[in-house]
């Protein structure tokens, strides 16, 4: 099982980025994928999650209306579209997966996920 996160980079405040998380070794059809982020000295924070089987998505309040999580099961890929980026969104972004469905009360819990990608750096700065 592998997760490959990509799409990070340097963007100006107000800009957009789309992160991708490609899964291999398992299918997204019955899995849940979450996006987390972490800045130095801080705990990893859950951003969003998609439970592919039923198309359910969950979002952290701080990114609602700006970040959109979606999945393409045919490509075994989950995306995080990030709009109206702010300097405080600067972090390393990780995707994580578990081969089961996740309910809302679980999505922020790192222990709910079994596999993690390597992270991609997002820097929001002028």
C-alpha positions in Angstrom: 0.0 0.0 0.0 1.4 3.3 -1.0 0.2 6.9 -1.1 1.9 9.5 -3.3 1.1 13.2 -2.5 2.0 15.9 -4.9 1.0 19.4 -6.1 2.5 21.5 -3.4 4.5 24.7 -4.2 4.8 28.4 -3.6 1.7 30.5 -4.2 0.7 34.0 -3.4 -2.1 34.8 -0.9 -5.4 34.5 -2.5 -4.1 31.9 -5.0 -5.0 28.3 -5.5 -3.4 24.9 -5.6 -4.6 21.4 -6.2 -3.0 18.6 -4.3 -3.2 15.0 -5.5 -2.9 11.8 -3.6 -2.5 8.7 -5.7 -3.1 5.4 -4.0 -1.6 2.1 -5.1 -2.0 -1.3 -3.6 -5.6 -0.9 -2.7 -8.8 0.6 -4.2 -10.5 3.8 -3.2 -13.9 2.3 -3.7 -14.2 1.1 -0.1 -11.6 3.3 1.5 -11.4 6.7 3.1 -8.7 9.2 2.4 -7.9 12.2 4.6 -5.7 15.2 4.2 -3.7 16.6 7.1 -1.2 19.4 7.5 1.6 20.2 9.8 3.7 23.1 10.6 7.0 23.0 12.7 6.3 22.8 16.4 2.6 22.1 15.9 0.5 18.9 15.9 -0.7 17.5 12.7 -4.2 18.9 11.9 -6.9 17.2 9.9 -8.2 19.2 7.0 -10.6 17.0 5.1 -11.7 13.5 4.4 -13.6 11.6 1.8 -15.2 8.2 2.3 -15.3 7.1 -1.3 -17.9 4.3 -1.0 -20.7 6.8 -0.2 -19.1 10.0 -1.4 -19.2 11.5 2.0 -16.8 14.4 2.7 -15.8 16.1 5.9 -14.0 19.4 6.3 -12.3 21.2 9.1 -14.1 24.4 9.9 -11.0 26.5 9.2 -11.0 25.5 5.5 -14.8 25.2 4.8 -15.7 27.2 1.7 -12.1 27.3 0.6 -10.8 23.7 0.3 -12.7 21.0 -1.6 -11.9 17.3 -1.4 -12.9 15.1 -4.2 -12.0 11.6 -5.5 -11.6 9.9 -8.9 -12.0 6.2 -8.2 -11.1 5.3 -11.8 -7.7 7.0 -11.2 -7.4 5.9 -7.6 -6.7 9.5 -6.8 -8.0 12.0 -4.3 -7.6 15.7 -4.8 -7.6 18.7 -2.4 -8.5 21.9 -4.3 -7.3 24.8 -2.2 -8.6 28.2 -3.0 -8.2 31.7 -1.4 -5.0 30.5 0.2 -3.7 32.4 3.2 -0.2 32.5 4.7 -1.5 30.5 7.7 -2.2 27.6 5.2 1.5 27.2 4.8 2.4 23.7 6.0 3.4 20.2 4.8 0.3 18.5 3.6 -0.1 14.7 4.0 -2.7 12.3 2.7 -3.6 9.2 4.7 -5.8 6.3 4.0 -7.7 3.5 5.6 -9.5 0.6 3.9 -12.8 1.2 5.5 -15.3 4.0 5.7 -14.8 6.8 8.2 -17.6 8.6 10.0 -17.5 12.3 10.8 -16.4 11.9 14.5 -13.3 9.9 13.3 -11.9 11.9 10.5 -9.7 14.2 12.7 -8.2 11.2 14.5 -4.8 10.2 13.0 -5.2 6.7 14.4 -8.2 6.2 12.2 -5.8 6.0 9.2 -3.4 3.1 8.5 -1.3 4.4 5.7 0.4 7.8 5.1 2.0 9.5 2.2 5.3 11.4 2.3 3.9 14.9 2.4 4.1 17.9 0.0 5.1 21.4 1.0 2.6 24.3 0.5 4.0 27.8 1.0 1.7 30.8 0.8 3.7 34.0 0.6 4.0 37.2 -1.3 
